[in-house]
Each structure stands twice: as C-alpha cells, then as structure tokens.
Amino acid sequence: MPPEVEILPKGDEVLSFPAGSSVTLIAQASDNYMIKSYRWMVSGGGGCGSCSGGSSFSSEGQVFTRTFSNPGTYSVVVEVCDFAGNCSYAATTITISE
C-alpha cells in the first residue's frame, strides 16, 4: 500500500501570505515500508525565479521552505515514496499577496 501523506499546516482553505514571506510546509507521512523520499514541486504564481517550471521537482526532504517574492497563487505538491516503491501525493495552495 502507498504511504498516507498530508501537508502541514493543513490547507482546508488557501494558505495566504504577503510577498517576501518565507513559507515552511511539512509532509507528515506514515507507511508500513518506511519512507524513502519526499520531493516537492511548485507551480503557478506570478513567477518564481528559483522554482522549476513544468512538472520538475524543485526540493527534497520532509520540510519544504521557500521565500515567495512574487504575488500570485501557487500549487505545492509533495511526492512521498516508500522503500517498496509505492508513492503518494498531497497538495496545497498558497496565495501570495502584494
């Protein structure tokens, strides 16, 4: 079975921050085969100089921290894989205001 994963803080509503904010998200996962990797991807927004475009993963690790300088709406996705090769995904939306 794939891992169970969620992103903290939970974004039942869109997470909102002013431009220039450093945002930290944590992937909380549980699995029978132990977690092997956490990979994060950011897309959308009004441009993000340090973000990878398309579907490329831009960061690894359980904790994701990024400073968002440009206003816009961003989608942040984490891929969590276990040692058996099972992977799951969780996503949240972040709005950056001027």
C-alpha positions as CSV (number, residue, x, y, z in Angstrom):
1,M,0.0,0.0,0.0
2,P,1.2,3.5,-0.7
3,P,2.1,5.9,2.2
4,E,-0.6,8.1,3.7
5,V,0.5,11.7,3.4
6,E,-0.7,15.2,4.3
7,I,0.9,18.6,4.2
8,L,1.0,20.7,7.4
9,P,-0.3,23.3,8.1
10,K,-3.4,21.8,6.7
11,G,-4.9,24.0,3.9
12,D,-8.6,23.3,4.2
13,E,-8.7,26.9,2.9
14,V,-6.0,28.5,0.8
15,L,-2.9,29.5,2.8
16,S,-2.2,33.2,2.4
17,F,1.0,35.2,3.0
18,P,2.4,38.6,2.0
19,A,5.0,38.8,-0.8
20,G,8.5,38.2,0.6
21,S,7.3,35.7,3.1
22,S,9.3,32.6,3.9
23,V,6.8,29.7,3.9
24,T,7.5,26.4,5.6
25,L,5.5,23.2,4.9
26,I,5.9,19.8,6.5
27,A,5.0,16.5,4.9
28,Q,3.5,14.2,7.5
29,A,3.6,10.6,6.3
30,S,3.0,7.1,7.6
31,D,3.7,3.8,5.9
32,N,4.4,0.1,6.6
33,Y,7.6,0.1,4.5
34,M,9.3,3.2,5.9
35,I,9.5,6.4,3.9
36,K,12.4,6.7,1.4
37,S,11.9,10.1,-0.1
38,Y,10.0,13.4,-0.1
39,R,10.0,15.5,-3.2
40,W,8.3,18.9,-3.6
41,M,7.1,20.8,-6.7
42,V,5.9,24.3,-7.0
43,S,3.9,25.6,-10.0
44,G,1.8,28.7,-10.8
45,G,2.1,32.2,-9.3
46,G,3.3,35.3,-10.9
47,G,6.8,33.8,-11.5
48,C,9.3,32.3,-9.1
49,G,12.9,32.8,-10.1
50,S,14.1,29.8,-8.1
51,C,11.2,27.5,-8.9
52,S,11.5,24.8,-11.5
53,G,8.9,25.1,-14.3
54,G,6.6,22.4,-15.6
55,S,6.4,19.2,-13.6
56,S,10.0,19.2,-12.3
57,F,10.6,18.6,-8.6
58,S,12.4,21.5,-7.0
59,S,13.2,20.5,-3.5
60,E,13.7,17.3,-1.4
61,G,13.2,16.5,2.2
62,Q,10.4,16.3,4.7
63,V,10.4,20.0,5.4
64,F,9.9,22.5,2.5
65,T,10.9,26.2,2.9
66,R,10.7,28.7,0.2
67,T,10.6,32.5,0.0
68,F,7.9,33.7,-2.3
69,S,8.7,37.2,-3.7
70,N,6.1,37.5,-6.4
71,P,2.3,37.8,-5.8
72,G,0.2,35.0,-7.2
73,T,-1.4,31.7,-6.5
74,Y,1.0,28.7,-6.2
75,S,0.3,25.0,-6.1
76,V,2.7,23.0,-3.9
77,V,2.7,19.2,-4.3
78,V,4.7,16.7,-2.4
79,E,5.5,13.1,-3.6
80,V,6.2,10.7,-0.8
81,C,7.7,7.2,-1.7
82,D,8.5,4.2,0.5
83,F,11.2,1.6,0.2
84,A,8.8,-0.8,-1.6
85,G,8.4,1.7,-4.4
86,N,4.9,2.9,-3.5
87,C,4.3,6.6,-3.9
88,S,1.5,9.0,-2.8
89,Y,0.9,12.7,-3.3
90,A,-0.5,15.6,-1.4
91,A,-1.1,19.2,-2.5
92,T,-1.9,22.6,-1.1
93,T,-2.5,26.0,-2.5
94,I,-0.6,29.1,-1.4
95,T,-1.7,32.7,-2.2
96,I,0.9,35.4,-2.1
97,S,-0.4,39.0,-1.9
98,E,1.3,42.3,-2.6
